[in-house]
């Protein structure tokens, strides 16, 4: 795991985020999700600089669409957000979980 992923995992593991259960490095089909919350059908991806390079945004969009077809929404968090504002990153995750639960 990268540094931002490791820091986020510390905040998510052991049901630390409002009792939600997240798995790390969770395989789904041909993909491995950084973090997955089954209760909310939510993948959380921490995107570093490589996700903004040529061709990568398109591959990420295709991956997200594939997951969505299987009922899994993807939340992409910039690595810099996780490093600089962990509370903001966690609030973003909770908002997305809340949106999924109200669908």
MODELLER restraints for C-alpha pairs under 7 A, 6 or more apart:
rsr = mdl.restraints
at = mdl.atoms
rsr.add(forms.Gaussian(group=physical.xy_distance, feature=features.Distance(at['CA:4:A'], at['CA:79:A']), mean=5.72, stdev=0.5))
rsr.add(forms.Gaussian(group=physical.xy_distance, feature=features.Distance(at['CA:4:A'], at['CA:82:A']), mean=5.85, stdev=0.5))
rsr.add(forms.Gaussian(group=physical.xy_distance, feature=features.Distance(at['CA:4:A'], at['CA:83:A']), mean=5.83, stdev=0.5))
rsr.add(forms.Gaussian(group=physical.xy_distance, feature=features.Distance(at['CA:5:A'], at['CA:46:A']), mean=6.39, stdev=0.5))
rsr.add(forms.Gaussian(group=physical.xy_distance, feature=features.Distance(at['CA:8:A'], at['CA:82:A']), mean=6.84, stdev=0.5))
rsr.add(forms.Gaussian(group=physical.xy_distance, feature=features.Distance(at['CA:11:A'], at['CA:17:A']), mean=6.80, stdev=0.5))
rsr.add(forms.Gaussian(group=physical.xy_distance, feature=features.Distance(at['CA:12:A'], at['CA:22:A']), mean=6.45, stdev=0.5))
rsr.add(forms.Gaussian(group=physical.xy_distance, feature=features.Distance(at['CA:13:A'], at['CA:22:A']), mean=6.44, stdev=0.5))
rsr.add(forms.Gaussian(group=physical.xy_distance, feature=features.Distance(at['CA:15:A'], at['CA:21:A']), mean=5.04, stdev=0.5))
rsr.add(forms.Gaussian(group=physical.xy_distance, feature=features.Distance(at['CA:21:A'], at['CA:37:A']), mean=5.92, stdev=0.5))
rsr.add(forms.Gaussian(group=physical.xy_distance, feature=features.Distance(at['CA:22:A'], at['CA:35:A']), mean=6.16, stdev=0.5))
rsr.add(forms.Gaussian(group=physical.xy_distance, feature=features.Distance(at['CA:22:A'], at['CA:36:A']), mean=5.25, stdev=0.5))
rsr.add(forms.Gaussian(group=physical.xy_distance, feature=features.Distance(at['CA:22:A'], at['CA:37:A']), mean=4.59, stdev=0.5))
rsr.add(forms.Gaussian(group=physical.xy_distance, feature=features.Distance(at['CA:23:A'], at['CA:35:A']), mean=5.42, stdev=0.5))
rsr.add(forms.Gaussian(group=physical.xy_distance, feature=features.Distance(at['CA:23:A'], at['CA:36:A']), mean=5.15, stdev=0.5))
rsr.add(forms.Gaussian(group=physical.xy_distance, feature=features.Distance(at['CA:23:A'], at['CA:37:A']), mean=6.58, stdev=0.5))
rsr.add(forms.Gaussian(group=physical.xy_distance, feature=features.Distance(at['CA:24:A'], at['CA:34:A']), mean=5.51, stdev=0.5))
rsr.add(forms.Gaussian(group=physical.xy_distance, feature=features.Distance(at['CA:24:A'], at['CA:35:A']), mean=4.38, stdev=0.5))
rsr.add(forms.Gaussian(group=physical.xy_distance, feature=features.Distance(at['CA:24:A'], at['CA:36:A']), mean=6.47, stdev=0.5))
rsr.add(forms.Gaussian(group=physical.xy_distance, feature=features.Distance(at['CA:25:A'], at['CA:32:A']), mean=5.62, stdev=0.5))
rsr.add(forms.Gaussian(group=physical.xy_distance, feature=features.Distance(at['CA:25:A'], at['CA:33:A']), mean=5.28, stdev=0.5))
rsr.add(forms.Gaussian(group=physical.xy_distance, feature=features.Distance(at['CA:25:A'], at['CA:34:A']), mean=4.86, stdev=0.5))
rsr.add(forms.Gaussian(group=physical.xy_distance, feature=features.Distance(at['CA:25:A'], at['CA:35:A']), mean=6.03, stdev=0.5))
rsr.add(forms.Gaussian(group=physical.xy_distance, feature=features.Distance(at['CA:26:A'], at['CA:32:A']), mean=5.36, stdev=0.5))
rsr.add(forms.Gaussian(group=physical.xy_distance, feature=features.Distance(at['CA:26:A'], at['CA:33:A']), mean=5.04, stdev=0.5))
rsr.add(forms.Gaussian(group=physical.xy_distance, feature=features.Distance(at['CA:26:A'], at['CA:34:A']), mean=6.72, stdev=0.5))
rsr.add(forms.Gaussian(group=physical.xy_distance, feature=features.Distance(at['CA:26:A'], at['CA:35:A']), mean=6.48, stdev=0.5))
rsr.add(forms.Gaussian(group=physical.xy_distance, feature=features.Distance(at['CA:26:A'], at['CA:36:A']), mean=6.38, stdev=0.5))
rsr.add(forms.Gaussian(group=physical.xy_distance, feature=features.Distance(at['CA:27:A'], at['CA:33:A']), mean=6.14, stdev=0.5))
rsr.add(forms.Gaussian(group=physical.xy_distance, feature=features.Distance(at['CA:33:A'], at['CA:43:A']), mean=6.31, stdev=0.5))
rsr.add(forms.Gaussian(group=physical.xy_distance, feature=features.Distance(at['CA:33:A'], at['CA:45:A']), mean=6.79, stdev=0.5))
rsr.add(forms.Gaussian(group=physical.xy_distance, feature=features.Distance(at['CA:34:A'], at['CA:44:A']), mean=6.23, stdev=0.5))
rsr.add(forms.Gaussian(group=physical.xy_distance, feature=features.Distance(at['CA:34:A'], at['CA:45:A']), mean=5.28, stdev=0.5))
rsr.add(forms.Gaussian(group=physical.xy_distance, feature=features.Distance(at['CA:35:A'], at['CA:43:A']), mean=5.71, stdev=0.5))
rsr.add(forms.Gaussian(group=physical.xy_distance, feature=features.Distance(at['CA:35:A'], at['CA:44:A']), mean=5.08, stdev=0.5))
rsr.add(forms.Gaussian(group=physical.xy_distance, feature=features.Distance(at['CA:35:A'], at['CA:45:A']), mean=6.59, stdev=0.5))
rsr.add(forms.Gaussian(group=physical.xy_distance, feature=features.Distance(at['CA:36:A'], at['CA:42:A']), mean=5.73, stdev=0.5))
rsr.add(forms.Gaussian(group=physical.xy_distance, feature=features.Distance(at['CA:36:A'], at['CA:43:A']), mean=4.53, stdev=0.5))
rsr.add(forms.Gaussian(group=physical.xy_distance, feature=features.Distance(at['CA:36:A'], at['CA:44:A']), mean=6.20, stdev=0.5))
rsr.add(forms.Gaussian(group=physical.xy_distance, feature=features.Distance(at['CA:37:A'], at['CA:43:A']), mean=6.54, stdev=0.5))
rsr.add(forms.Gaussian(group=physical.xy_distance, feature=features.Distance(at['CA:40:A'], at['CA:97:A']), mean=5.68, stdev=0.5))
rsr.add(forms.Gaussian(group=physical.xy_distance, feature=features.Distance(at['CA:40:A'], at['CA:100:A']), mean=5.73, stdev=0.5))
rsr.add(forms.Gaussian(group=physical.xy_distance, feature=features.Distance(at['CA:40:A'], at['CA:101:A']), mean=6.26, stdev=0.5))
rsr.add(forms.Gaussian(group=physical.xy_distance, feature=features.Distance(at['CA:41:A'], at['CA:71:A']), mean=6.63, stdev=0.5))
rsr.add(forms.Gaussian(group=physical.xy_distance, feature=features.Distance(at['CA:41:A'], at['CA:72:A']), mean=4.86, stdev=0.5))
rsr.add(forms.Gaussian(group=physical.xy_distance, feature=features.Distance(at['CA:41:A'], at['CA:73:A']), mean=6.43, stdev=0.5))
rsr.add(forms.Gaussian(group=physical.xy_distance, feature=features.Distance(at['CA:42:A'], at['CA:72:A']), mean=5.48, stdev=0.5))
rsr.add(forms.Gaussian(group=physical.xy_distance, feature=features.Distance(at['CA:42:A'], at['CA:73:A']), mean=5.04, stdev=0.5))
rsr.add(forms.Gaussian(group=physical.xy_distance, feature=features.Distance(at['CA:42:A'], at['CA:74:A']), mean=5.89, stdev=0.5))
rsr.add(forms.Gaussian(group=physical.xy_distance, feature=features.Distance(at['CA:43:A'], at['CA:72:A']), mean=6.62, stdev=0.5))
rsr.add(forms.Gaussian(group=physical.xy_distance, feature=features.Distance(at['CA:43:A'], at['CA:73:A']), mean=6.11, stdev=0.5))
rsr.add(forms.Gaussian(group=physical.xy_distance, feature=features.Distance(at['CA:43:A'], at['CA:74:A']), mean=4.66, stdev=0.5))
rsr.add(forms.Gaussian(group=physical.xy_distance, feature=features.Distance(at['CA:43:A'], at['CA:75:A']), mean=6.08, stdev=0.5))
rsr.add(forms.Gaussian(group=physical.xy_distance, feature=features.Distance(at['CA:44:A'], at['CA:74:A']), mean=5.90, stdev=0.5))
rsr.add(forms.Gaussian(group=physical.xy_distance, feature=features.Distance(at['CA:44:A'], at['CA:75:A']), mean=4.85, stdev=0.5))
rsr.add(forms.Gaussian(group=physical.xy_distance, feature=features.Distance(at['CA:44:A'], at['CA:76:A']), mean=5.99, stdev=0.5))
rsr.add(forms.Gaussian(group=physical.xy_distance, feature=features.Distance(at['CA:45:A'], at['CA:75:A']), mean=6.14, stdev=0.5))
rsr.add(forms.Gaussian(group=physical.xy_distance, feature=features.Distance(at['CA:45:A'], at['CA:76:A']), mean=4.80, stdev=0.5))
rsr.add(forms.Gaussian(group=physical.xy_distance, feature=features.Distance(at['CA:45:A'], at['CA:77:A']), mean=6.08, stdev=0.5))
rsr.add(forms.Gaussian(group=physical.xy_distance, feature=features.Distance(at['CA:46:A'], at['CA:76:A']), mean=5.95, stdev=0.5))
rsr.add(forms.Gaussian(group=physical.xy_distance, feature=features.Distance(at['CA:46:A'], at['CA:77:A']), mean=4.93, stdev=0.5))
rsr.add(forms.Gaussian(group=physical.xy_distance, feature=features.Distance(at['CA:46:A'], at['CA:78:A']), mean=5.78, stdev=0.5))
rsr.add(forms.Gaussian(group=physical.xy_distance, feature=features.Distance(at['CA:46:A'], at['CA:79:A']), mean=5.48, stdev=0.5))
rsr.add(forms.Gaussian(group=physical.xy_distance, feature=features.Distance(at['CA:47:A'], at['CA:76:A']), mean=6.43, stdev=0.5))
rsr.add(forms.Gaussian(group=physical.xy_distance, feature=features.Distance(at['CA:47:A'], at['CA:77:A']), mean=5.93, stdev=0.5))
rsr.add(forms.Gaussian(group=physical.xy_distance, feature=features.Distance(at['CA:47:A'], at['CA:78:A']), mean=4.85, stdev=0.5))
rsr.add(forms.Gaussian(group=physical.xy_distance, feature=features.Distance(at['CA:47:A'], at['CA:79:A']), mean=5.36, stdev=0.5))
rsr.add(forms.Gaussian(group=physical.xy_distance, feature=features.Distance(at['CA:48:A'], at['CA:78:A']), mean=6.23, stdev=0.5))
rsr.add(forms.Gaussian(group=physical.xy_distance, feature=features.Distance(at['CA:48:A'], at['CA:79:A']), mean=5.07, stdev=0.5))
rsr.add(forms.Gaussian(group=physical.xy_distance, feature=features.Distance(at['CA:51:A'], at['CA:57:A']), mean=6.16, stdev=0.5))
rsr.add(forms.Gaussian(group=physical.xy_distance, feature=features.Distance(at['CA:64:A'], at['CA:74:A']), mean=6.04, stdev=0.5))
rsr.add(forms.Gaussian(group=physical.xy_distance, feature=features.Distance(at['CA:67:A'], at['CA:73:A']), mean=6.74, stdev=0.5))
rsr.add(forms.Gaussian(group=physical.xy_distance, feature=features.Distance(at['CA:81:A'], at['CA:89:A']), mean=6.37, stdev=0.5))
rsr.add(forms.Gaussian(group=physical.xy_distance, feature=features.Distance(at['CA:82:A'], at['CA:89:A']), mean=5.74, stdev=0.5))
